[in-house]
Amino acid sequence: MPEPRQSVLRVDLTGRTVERAPVPESWRRLFLGGKGLGARYLYEELEAGADPLGPANLLGFMLGPLSGYLPGETRYAAVTKSPLTGGFLDSYAGGEFPARLAGTRPGCLGLLVTGRADEPVTLRVTPDECAVVAADDLVGADAEAVAAAFPDAAVACVGPAGEAGVAYATIASDGGDHHAGRGGAGAVMFAKNLKAVVVRGDPPEPTGDLARLHDRYAATYRDHDTGRWLAAGGTIESLDFAEETGLLAARGWQESGFDGSEAIGIEAAEAAAISREHPDGDHPGGFRVPDDDGGTVPRGAVPMTLGAGLGIDDFEAVARLGGICDRLGMDVISAGNAVAWAIRADEAGHVEADLSFGDVDGAVALLERIASRADPLADALADGVAAAAETHGGGGLVPTVKSMAVPSYDPRRAGSMALAYATSDRGGCHRRARPFEEEVFEGEWSLERQVAAVTTAQDVRSVLWSLPADDFLGETFEDLGAEWLSAVGLEFAPAELYRLGERVWTLVRLFNVREGVTRADDSLPAPFREPIPGTGGAEARIDPDDFQCGLDRYYAARGWGVDGRPSAAALDRLDLADVVDEATPVAETPLSEA
């Protein structure tokens, strides 16, 4: 049996100190690792109102009890307070970096980084030490160049966008092929003057029961519908699915569906690909396609947001835009929505952007300017669409939730997705729950069905991301990973794991409530209240009154109050009564489901 992962490495960049600290046994039991344990540390140690880009903010590179053992890519959770939303942020990335981190420091559930170095530095992790080292000539280098500087190591780094403090800068690994994205973990990282984490060591090798489990689940995953779907087309096929089901938002959320979708979908990706990520692994990864800098691996968000979203029907051009974001270390979804907003705001007279839908070169130029905050418009867009609209006008042109731009799945044909976006704990995100995948085929769901689907998915993913496991792989887990946890000495019944997921979700809500999140932030973006051309007229919209009823039912199902605060009764039920602090307002009574 492997050594239990029961400690964290604490890195204080101000004093350039590193120490190994034990994880309380009760925390391991209640929160496991990954998202759950990261949330527990963040809530415990960060004061309310702390500056996300200040030295006090904590940045966790979190592993979990199953890191390095599961089939497919090992993943880590980047956990911090978001400079984009001002709330909780958990972002996930796979690839070589988390696998080698898990093998290099056995017994370690993650790195907790605080403080700020007096110069740009790297954190070097080996089996023997963890040291803070000057970054030398790495400042200004993009993700690909930083990785190339350490050919014998796995690297997680920030690119120029992180150095400029772009509020949706990513932490890039594998030379920009993988990213912990959306809420600006890269900006937090470089605000600490940390350019890169460099890991020299080997991934863990499953043995005994773990090896047998690995082989069995790898075979199950290959035969599972999700495994076959990813093996056939990676996530690129998400665009084709969204187009066929009427969910694809195009041209800055002005249209439903995109006439040029065939030119940027799965067939175009297959025709353009020069190779496939880890083709001999448990399941193939994304397609590598050529671009101006040698190659990029576009995910599903690239053709959806940078293609259909910007009115671009050339796959090579779309891949080029994705590659630019990858190397600069900038979230594709947020960046694409920023460009789309600029085009629409220009058309409406709010700004002068000098670009239009379909303008590839204009989009390239604006992305590069955003990454360096090169001018007033780019500087405003670097803080996100909501911030740009607050400065220049144009609010409601592009939908946001908690200041995070929404991915290109339009919920007006699947009302459950509007609820999922609104209640997402990190802002407008489709990864917390994806009920549209069923509702779009079944017809409009009742509010009860919407709430049940959303809460269950949010809780399940909170468990999976505390292992942490990729949620696609997790769809093969009938017991939420209980069998796997047993193999590393942690016994859980599936019902306990469901409760653990709800506990983690509620803890994150406590963090966000302490930071000032209220019911008003669980909002229905203005565009979703209006019908959109091509989606069937007035019926293809979200009724605001129905949405508010659904939100009430969601709060009731969670045991929260009418204002969205967890109730004392819910905290007692979830073993969080002793966790909540005096700075966090709690509902006296839960909202009755009646």
WOVENLIN-V598951 format. One record per pair of residues at least 12 apart in sequence whose C-alpha atoms are under 8 Angstrom apart, sorted by the first residue. I is the first residue (numbers start at 0). J is the second residue. Records with the same first field share a line. If there is no record, write none. Layout:
I = J / J
//
This chain:
0 = 206 / 207 / 486 / 487 / 488
1 = 487
2 = 105 / 106
3 = 64 / 106 / 487 / 488
4 = 63 / 64 / 105 / 106 / 107 / 108
5 = 21 / 22 / 23 / 24 / 27 / 106 / 107 / 108
6 = 19 / 20 / 21 / 22 / 106 / 107 / 108 / 109
7 = 19 / 20 / 21 / 22 / 107 / 108 / 109 / 110 / 111
8 = 20 / 107 / 109 / 110 / 111
9 = 110 / 111 / 112 / 113
10 = 110 / 111 / 112 / 113
11 = 112 / 113 / 114 / 115
12 = 112 / 113 / 114 / 115 / 116 / 131 / 191
13 = 113 / 114 / 115 / 116 / 117
14 = 114 / 116
15 = 116 / 131
16 = 131
17 = 129 / 130
26 = 39
29 = 499 / 502
30 = 465 / 499 / 502 / 503
31 = 63 / 64 / 465 / 466
32 = 61 / 62 / 63 / 64 / 108 / 465 / 466 / 467
33 = 61 / 62 / 63 / 75 / 76 / 108 / 464 / 465 / 466 / 467
34 = 61 / 76 / 78 / 89 / 461 / 464 / 465 / 467 / 503
35 = 461 / 462 / 464 / 465 / 503
36 = 61 / 465
37 = 59 / 61 / 78
38 = 78 / 503 / 506 / 507
39 = 506
41 = 57 / 78 / 79
42 = 506 / 510
44 = 57
45 = 57
47 = 513 / 514 / 582
48 = 514
51 = 79 / 80 / 81 / 82 / 85 / 187
52 = 82 / 186 / 187 / 190 / 191
53 = 114 / 190 / 191
54 = 113 / 114 / 115 / 190 / 191
55 = 113 / 114
56 = 79 / 80 / 113 / 114 / 187
57 = 78 / 79 / 80 / 111 / 112 / 113
58 = 77 / 78 / 79 / 80 / 111 / 112 / 113 / 184 / 187 / 188
59 = 76 / 77 / 78 / 79 / 109 / 110 / 111 / 112
60 = 75 / 76 / 77 / 78 / 109 / 110 / 111
61 = 75 / 76 / 77 / 78 / 108 / 109 / 110 / 111
62 = 74 / 75 / 76 / 97 / 101 / 107 / 108 / 109 / 466 / 467
63 = 108 / 109 / 465 / 466 / 467
64 = 108 / 466 / 467 / 484 / 487
65 = 466 / 467 / 468 / 483 / 484 / 487
66 = 97 / 98 / 101 / 466 / 467 / 468
67 = 97 / 98 / 101 / 102 / 202 / 203 / 204 / 205
68 = 203 / 204 / 205 / 209 / 210 / 213
69 = 213 / 468
70 = 213 / 214 / 216 / 217 / 281 / 472
71 = 217 / 280 / 281 / 282 / 472
72 = 93 / 94 / 95 / 98 / 469
73 = 93 / 94 / 95 / 97 / 98 / 468 / 469
74 = 91 / 92 / 93 / 94 / 97 / 98 / 467 / 468 / 469
75 = 91 / 92 / 93 / 97 / 467
76 = 89 / 90 / 91 / 92 / 179 / 464 / 467
77 = 89 / 90 / 91 / 179 / 184
78 = 90 / 184
79 = 184 / 187
81 = 166 / 182 / 183 / 184 / 187
82 = 166 / 167 / 182 / 183 / 184 / 186 / 187
83 = 166 / 167 / 182 / 183 / 382 / 383 / 402 / 403
84 = 182 / 401 / 402 / 403 / 425 / 426
85 = 514
86 = 425 / 510 / 511 / 514 / 516
87 = 424 / 425 / 507 / 510 / 511
88 = 182 / 184 / 425
89 = 425
90 = 179 / 180 / 181 / 182 / 184
91 = 178 / 179 / 180
92 = 172 / 177 / 178 / 179
93 = 177 / 178
94 = 172 / 173 / 177
95 = 153 / 172 / 173
96 = 153 / 154 / 155 / 172 / 173 / 198
98 = 201 / 202 / 203
99 = 153 / 198 / 199 / 200 / 201 / 202 / 203
100 = 124 / 198 / 200 / 201 / 202
101 = 202 / 203
102 = 200 / 201 / 202 / 203
103 = 124 / 125 / 126 / 198 / 199 / 200 / 201 / 202 / 203
104 = 125 / 126
113 = 191
114 = 191
115 = 190 / 191 / 192 / 193
116 = 191 / 192 / 193
117 = 192
118 = 133 / 192
119 = 133 / 134 / 135 / 138 / 189 / 192 / 193 / 194
120 = 132 / 133 / 134 / 135 / 192 / 193 / 194 / 195
121 = 133 / 134 / 193 / 194 / 195 / 196 / 197
122 = 193 / 195 / 196 / 197
123 = 196 / 197 / 198 / 199
124 = 196 / 197 / 198 / 199
125 = 198 / 199 / 200
126 = 199 / 200
134 = 194
137 = 194
138 = 194
139 = 158 / 159 / 162
140 = 158 / 159
141 = 157 / 158 / 159 / 326 / 327 / 328
142 = 156 / 157 / 158 / 171 / 172 / 174 / 175 / 325 / 326 / 327 / 328
143 = 173 / 174 / 175 / 326
144 = 174
145 = 174 / 195
146 = 172 / 173 / 174
147 = 174
149 = 197
151 = 199
152 = 197 / 198 / 199 / 200
153 = 172 / 173 / 197 / 198 / 199
154 = 172 / 173 / 174 / 195 / 196 / 197 / 198
155 = 170 / 171 / 172 / 173 / 195 / 196 / 197
156 = 170 / 171 / 172 / 185 / 194 / 195 / 196
157 = 169 / 170 / 171 / 185 / 186 / 188 / 189 / 194 / 195 / 328
158 = 170 / 171 / 185 / 326 / 327 / 328 / 329
159 = 327 / 328 / 370 / 371
160 = 185 / 186 / 327 / 328 / 329 / 369 / 370 / 371
161 = 183 / 185 / 186 / 187 / 188 / 189 / 328 / 329 / 370
162 = 186 / 189 / 190
163 = 186 / 370 / 371 / 372
164 = 185 / 186 / 187 / 189 / 190 / 381
165 = 183 / 186 / 329 / 369 / 370 / 372 / 381 / 382
166 = 182 / 183 / 186 / 381 / 382 / 383
167 = 180 / 181 / 182 / 183 / 184 / 185 / 186 / 329 / 330 / 333 / 334 / 381 / 382 / 383
168 = 180 / 181 / 182 / 183 / 184 / 185 / 186 / 328 / 329 / 330
169 = 181 / 182 / 183 / 184 / 185 / 186 / 328 / 329 / 330
170 = 184 / 185 / 188 / 328
171 = 325 / 328
174 = 326
175 = 325 / 326 / 328
176 = 295 / 296 / 325
178 = 325 / 328 / 330
180 = 329 / 330
181 = 330 / 332 / 333 / 403
182 = 403 / 425
185 = 328
208 = 486
209 = 483 / 486
212 = 483
216 = 475
217 = 281
219 = 475
220 = 472 / 475
221 = 281 / 282
223 = 475
225 = 471 / 472 / 474
226 = 282 / 471 / 472
229 = 282 / 283 / 284
230 = 282 / 283 / 284
232 = 265 / 285
233 = 283 / 284 / 285 / 286 / 298 / 299
234 = 285 / 298 / 299
235 = 264 / 265 / 268 / 285 / 297 / 298 / 299 / 300 / 302
236 = 264 / 265 / 299
237 = 299
238 = 260 / 264 / 265 / 299 / 300 / 302 / 303
239 = 260 / 261 / 264 / 265
241 = 256 / 408
242 = 256 / 257 / 260
244 = 439
245 = 412 / 534
246 = 407 / 408 / 409 / 410 / 411 / 412
247 = 303 / 307 / 407 / 408 / 409
248 = 303 / 307 / 308 / 407 / 408 / 409
249 = 303 / 307 / 308 / 309 / 310 / 407
250 = 307 / 308 / 309 / 310 / 339 / 356
251 = 308 / 309 / 336 / 339 / 340 / 343 / 396 / 397
252 = 308 / 396 / 397 / 407 / 526
253 = 531 / 532
254 = 531 / 532 / 533
255 = 409 / 531 / 532 / 533 / 534
256 = 533
257 = 307 / 310
259 = 307 / 311 / 312
260 = 307 / 312
262 = 312 / 313 / 314
263 = 302 / 306 / 312 / 313 / 314 / 317
264 = 302 / 314
267 = 314
268 = 286 / 288 / 314
269 = 286
271 = 288 / 289 / 315
272 = 286 / 287 / 288 / 289
273 = 286 / 287 / 288 / 289
274 = 286 / 287 / 288
275 = 287
285 = 297 / 298
288 = 318
289 = 315 / 318
290 = 315 / 318 / 319 / 322
291 = 319
294 = 322
295 = 318 / 319 / 321 / 322 / 325
296 = 318 / 322
297 = 318 / 321 / 322
300 = 331 / 332 / 406 / 407
301 = 317 / 318 / 321 / 331 / 332
302 = 314 / 317 / 318
303 = 407
304 = 331 / 332 / 335 / 336 / 406 / 407
305 = 317 / 320 / 321 / 331 / 332 / 335
308 = 335 / 336 / 339 / 407
309 = 335 / 338 / 339 / 356 / 357
310 = 356 / 357
311 = 356 / 357 / 358 / 359
312 = 357
316 = 359
320 = 362 / 363
323 = 363 / 366 / 367
324 = 366
327 = 370
329 = 370
332 = 404 / 405 / 406
333 = 383 / 384 / 403 / 404 / 405
334 = 366
336 = 384 / 397 / 404
337 = 380 / 383 / 384
338 = 362 / 365 / 366
339 = 356 / 397
340 = 384 / 396 / 397
342 = 354 / 355 / 356
343 = 396
344 = 392 / 393 / 396
347 = 393
349 = 391 / 392 / 393
350 = 376 / 391
352 = 376
365 = 377
369 = 381
383 = 402 / 403 / 404
384 = 397 / 399 / 402 / 403 / 404
385 = 399 / 402 / 403 / 404
386 = 402
395 = 524 / 525 / 526
396 = 526
397 = 526
398 = 524 / 525 / 526 / 527
399 = 426 / 427 / 524
400 = 420 / 421 / 426 / 427 / 520 / 521 / 522 / 523 / 524
401 = 425 / 426 / 427 / 520 / 521
402 = 426 / 427
403 = 426 / 427 / 428
404 = 426 / 427
405 = 420 / 427 / 428 / 429
406 = 427 / 428 / 429
408 = 429
410 = 435 / 527 / 541
411 = 527 / 530 / 539 / 540 / 541
412 = 439 / 443 / 534 / 539 / 540
413 = 434 / 435 / 438 / 439 / 443
414 = 435 / 443 / 444 / 449 / 541
415 = 434 / 435 / 438 / 444 / 449 / 450 / 452 / 453
416 = 429 / 432 / 433 / 434 / 435
417 = 523 / 541
418 = 449 / 450 / 453 / 546 / 549 / 550
419 = 431 / 432 / 433 / 434 / 453
421 = 520 / 521 / 522 / 523
422 = 521
424 = 504 / 507 / 508 / 511
431 = 456 / 457 / 460
432 = 452 / 453 / 456 / 457 / 460
433 = 453 / 456
434 = 449 / 452 / 453
446 = 548 / 549 / 552
447 = 549 / 552
449 = 549
450 = 549 / 552 / 553 / 556
454 = 553 / 557
457 = 500 / 501 / 504
458 = 497 / 498 / 499 / 500 / 501 / 503 / 504
459 = 479 / 497 / 500
460 = 500
461 = 500 / 501 / 503 / 504
462 = 479 / 496 / 497 / 499 / 500 / 503
463 = 479 / 480
478 = 492 / 493
479 = 493 / 496 / 497
480 = 493
481 = 493 / 496
498 = 573
499 = 573
501 = 573
502 = 573 / 574 / 575
505 = 565
506 = 575
508 = 564 / 565
509 = 564 / 565 / 579 / 583
510 = 583
512 = 564 / 583 / 584
513 = 582 / 583 / 584
517 = 562 / 563 / 564
518 = 561 / 562 / 563
523 = 543 / 546
527 = 540 / 541
528 = 540 / 541 / 542 / 543
529 = 541
551 = 590 / 592
552 = 592
554 = 589 / 590
555 = 589 / 590 / 591 / 592
556 = 592
557 = 569
558 = 589 / 590
559 = 586 / 588 / 589 / 590
560 = 586 / 587 / 588 / 589 / 590
561 = 589 / 590
562 = 586
564 = 584 / 585 / 586
565 = 585 / 586 / 589
566 = 585 / 586 / 587 / 588 / 589
567 = 585 / 586 / 587 / 588
568 = 588 / 589
569 = 589
//
